[in-house]
Amino acid sequence: MKERFRNLDEVEKYRAECNKLRYEHTFLKLEFEHQKEEFACILEEEKIKSESETARLEKDKEELCNQLLSVDASGDSKRMERILQETVHLCQKLAGLEAEVAELRAEKENSGAQVENVQRIQMQQLAEMQATVRSLETEKQSDKLQAEHMEKELQASNEQNNILISKLHIAEQEINTLTSKVKELKHSNKLEITDIKLERARAKSEL
């Protein structure tokens, strides 16, 4: 029973592990929420920048179109080439911004999936730890009841032993009393035998 009670200390260890997992789960959840808000802010900023850049590009495009419409058919070909190069550069910049936004979205989704996976694993571990704690607490309660039962049996046995010891003391006192009486009777018998022998001797001498 001492060994089993010693093993019940594992309940406290599992409870501490369970509290640790709860703390880590809460911390990861807060971190996930923080990262989610941070990614949302970054995504919103990039979206605003992209919209602003798109609006600027649209404006530049309109200006270029207006310039192209206003340019004389016999205008300078170098100017047209420069305008086309600027248009290509702006289109490339816009494509780069869109790719960056897509990368940020993918990173956000990947981070969310990782956090959800960690949360799922921790919830599973937490459930297992809680089941183990419940099992150990049930075993502890059973051992406690068994110990109380054994304690009651031990108390009853001690009371019975005390009764038997008391009866034994009484029996020993009676034995001592009877032993003293036997000794007295033996001594009395010896005296009577001695008197009889003396009487017999006198009678014999008289005869």
N, C-alpha and C positions, 0 to 999 in steps of 0.2 A: 504493500500500500504506500510506503514511503517512496518507493521508486516510481509508482504511478503518479503520486502527487508531484514528484519532482518533474515528471514529464509534462505535467499540466502547465508548467511555466512557458511552454511553447505557445500557449494561447496569447500571452502578453506580447510575445515576439511577433506573432502573426497579426495581432491588433496594431502594433507599431508599424509593421509593413503596410497594412491596409491604410492607416492614416497617412503614411508616406506617399502611397500611390494616389490617395485622394488629393494630397497637396500638389503632387506633380501634375495630376490631371487638371486641377484648377489653374496651376501656373501655365500649362500648355494651352489651356483654353483661353486664358487672358492674353497670352502671347499671340495665339492665332487671331484673336479679335483685334489686337493691336496691329499685327501684320496685315490683316484684312483691311482695316481702316487706312493703314499706310499705303497699301497697294491701291485702294480706292482713290485716295488723294492723288497718288502718282498718276493713276490712270486718268483721273479727271483733269489733272494738269496737262498731261500729254494730249488728252482729247481737246482741251481748250487751245493748246498750242497748235495741234493739228488743224482744228477748225480755223484758228486765226491764220495759220500758214496757208490753208486752202483758200480762205477768203482773200488773202493777199495775192495768192497765185491767180485766183479768178479775176481779181482786179487788174493784176499785171497782164493777164490774158486778154481782158477786155481792152486795156490800153494798147496792147500790141495789135489786137485786131483793128482797133480804131486807127492806130498808126499805119497798119498795113492798108486799110481802106483809104486813108488819107494820102498815102504815098503815091506819087506819080508813077505811072507805068514805066517811065524811063528813069526811076529813082536809082539811088546808089545801091548796087548789089552788095556792097560790104555792110551797109547798114542792115539790110535784110538778113545777111548771114549772122551778124551779131545778135539780132533779135531772135533768130532761130536757136542760136547757141544758148541764149539766156532761157528760152522756153524749155529746151532740153534739160538744162541744169536745174530749173525749177521743178520739172517733172521728176527728175531723179531724186531731188531733195524730198519731194512729197512721197515718193515711193519708200525712201529710207525712213521717214517718219511713220508711215503706215506699218512698215516692218518692225520698227521699234515698239509701236503700240501692240502689235500682235505678239511680240516676244514677251512684253510685260504681262499681257493677258495669260499667255501660256505659263509663265513663271508663277503667276497668281494661282492658276488652276492646279499646277504641280504642288505648290506649297500647301494649298488647301487639302489636296489628296493625301499628302504626307501627314499633315496634322490629323486628318480624319482617321488615317491608318493607325497612327500612334494612339489616338483616343480609343479606337476600337480595341486595340491590343491591351491598353491599360484597363478598359472596362471589363474585358474578359479576365484579366489577371485579378482585378478587384472582386469580380464575382466569385472566382475560385478561392481567393483568400477569405471572403466572407463565408463561403460554404465550409471551408476548413475551420474557421473560427467557430461557426455554429456547431460543427461536429465535435470539436474539442470542448466547447462549453457544455454540450450534451453529455459527453463522456465525463467531464468534471462534475456535473450535477449527479450523474449516476454513481461515480466514485464517492461523492460526498454523502449520498444516501446510504451507500454500502458501509461507509466508515461510521455513520451515525448508528446504523443497525449493529455493526460489530462492537461499537462502544457500549450500546445498550446491553448486548450479550455479555460483554466483559464486566459491566457493572453488576448484572444479574449473577454472573459467575463469582464475582468477588463477594457479593452478599451471601451466596450459597456457601462459599468457602469460609466466610466469617461464622455462619451458623454452625458448619461442621467443626470449625476450630473451637467454638464455644462448647459444643457437645463433647468434643474430645477432652477439653479441660475438665468438664463435669465427670466424664468417665474416668479420667486419671485420678481425680479426687476420690471417686468411689473406690477405685482400685487401691489407692493408698489406704483408705479407711478399712477396706476388707483385709488388706495385707497386715495392717496393725492388729486387726481383730484376730486374724489367723495366728500371728505371733503370740498374742495374749493367750489364745486357746492352747497353743503348743506349750507355752510356759506353764499354764494351769495344769495341762495334762501331765507334764513332767513332774510337777509338784505332787499331783495326786498319785502318780506311779511311785514316786519316792515314798509318799506316806503309806501306800499299800505295801511296798517292800518292807518298810520298817515294821508295819503292823504284822506282816507275815513272819518277819524275823522274830518278833516278840512272842507271837503265838507258837512259833516253832520251838523257841527256847523254853516256853512254859510247858509245852508238850514233852 
